[in-house]
């Protein structure tokens, strides 16, 4: 393998490393955003239906 081909491969490898690092950063930030949304969704669910975890066992049948 000649020196020019080796330099091209090293350059491509370096760019790929940078791209992977950037993608990891983006995925990490997205995971933080998803966690915030999940927390907000649970708080909203608890606000709208505070007894949602009790289940249908405590509800009156529809004929009452």
N, C-alpha and C positions, 0 to 999 in steps of 0.2 A: 504494500500500500504506500502510495507516495505521500509526501508531506502535505501537499495541498488538499488531498482527500481527507487526511487526518484532521487538518485544521477545520475543514467544513463540518466534519462529524462532531468535533468538539464544540463548535459554534452552535450547531443544532441542539446538541445535548444541553448546553448552557441555557439556550432559550427555552427548552422544554422544562428544565428545572425551575426557571422563573415562572413559567405559566402554571406549573403544578403548585408552586407556593402561592400564587395569586388565587388559584381555584380553591385551595384549602382555606385561605382566608375568607373567601366569599361563602363557602359552605359553613364555616364556623359562625359567621355573622348571621346567615340565614337560620341556623339552628337556634341561635339566641332569640331571633325574632319569632320563630315558631314557639319557643318556650314562653315568651311573653304573651303571645296570642292565646296559647292554651290556658295560661293563668287567668287572663282576662275573660276568656270564655267560661271557665269554671266559676269565676266570681259573678258573672252575669247570670249564669244558670242558677246559682245559689240565691241571687237576688230575686229572680223571677219565680223560682220554685224552691222556697227555702226547705221544704220537707220532701224533696224529690227522692231522697234515699230511703224513705219509709216504705215505699212500694204500694201496690194496689190492695194489700191486705187490710188497710185501714179505711178504705173507701166504702161508702154505702152502695149497695147494689142499685142498679138503675131503676128498679120498680118502686123505690121509696120516694 
